Amino acid sequence: SVDVGGQPNALNLAIQKPEFALITTDSGIVLLHNSKVISTTKVNYTITSSSVSPDGTEAVVGAQDGKLRIYSITGDMLTEEALLEKHRGAITSIHYSPDVSMFASADSNREAVVWDRGSREVLSVFNY
């Protein structure tokens, strides 16, 4: 049992680093190493979804405001690298592609966006 300071809304495991996990609550990002909290970052936006790269070096965090925040992860340090704005609704899901060259995000307005991970450009938009 690990206290992460609130109700988790996402639990993300780094496939290539099974000892590493990223957990988000509505107001914070928690990094775990071997089930021990190594970092807690409070945010001033409401987190609704998140995903971590397989190697544990990057996280994409989605929010109620429809924005995606890209964070780099180095040890116990979390650094915001970019803010992506394309969605019109709260982010409901985020996933990396199998080759990790892209990631996709979906929102409450039934829109999915495919992003290029390197350039952070929009590749495709799907409306359902």
Secondary structure, 3 states (H helix, E strand, C coil): CCCCCCCCCEEEECCCCCCEEEEECCCEEEEEECCEEEEEEECCCCEEEEEECCCCCEEEEEECCCEEEEEEEECCEEEEEEEEECCCCCEEEEEECCCCCEEEEEECCCEEEEEECCCCCEEEEEEC
